[in-house]
């Protein structure tokens, strides 16, 4: 059994381990168009998971910043 203390640390805990795994999966997609499409879907999912952030100015831009941060700016 794998415990969370044995796994790699999360960059942003508010999104959870599943979203972090989706971000990691994006790096395995070789086709650039498909990878971009999946990144857009992931940002939409992040918006659904955090509806309280919709009142923030530049909401979408902030989510893309979070995605870049979770991917270690790769």
N, C-alpha and C positions, 0 to 999 in steps of 0.2 A: 504494500500500500504506500502510495506517495503522499506525503503530507505537504501542506502549503509552505511550511518552513524549509522544506528541502527544494522547493521550486525556485525559479528565478524571481527576483523582486519585481513588483508591478511599478510601472512609471507613474500611473495615475490610478489610484485605488478606486475612485468613484465610478469608473467604468467596469471594473472587475476583470477577472482572469479570462473569461470567455471573449470579451472584446479584444483583450491583448493577444489572445491566440489568433483571432481573425486578422489583426494587424500583422502578426508574424506570417500568417498564411499569404497575405498580399505579396510578400517577397518571393514566394514560390511560383507565382504566375509569371510566365515569360512573355506572353503577348501584352504589349503595352496598352492597347485599347481595352482589352478585357480587364487588366489590372486597374486602369483608371475608372472603368465602370464599377468594378467591385469596391473601389475606394469611395466612390460617390454613394453607393448603397450603404457602406459602413458609416459614413457621416450621417446619413438619414437615420440609421439605427441609433447612433449616438444621440441624435436630436430627440428621438422617441424615448430613450432611457432617461433623459434629463429635460422634461418639459418645463421645469421652473426656470431654465436658462433662456427661454424664448423672449423674455422681457429685456434681455441684455442687448445693448447696441452692438451691431456687427456680430450677431449670433452665429451665422454660418462661418464667418471668418474665424471666430474663436474655436469652433469645432474642428476646422481644418488645422488650426494651430495645435490643438490637442492631439490630432492624428499624427502630425509631424513629430510632436514631442514623444508620443508613445512608440514611434518607429525609430527613435534616437536620431531624428533628422536625416534619415537615409532616403 
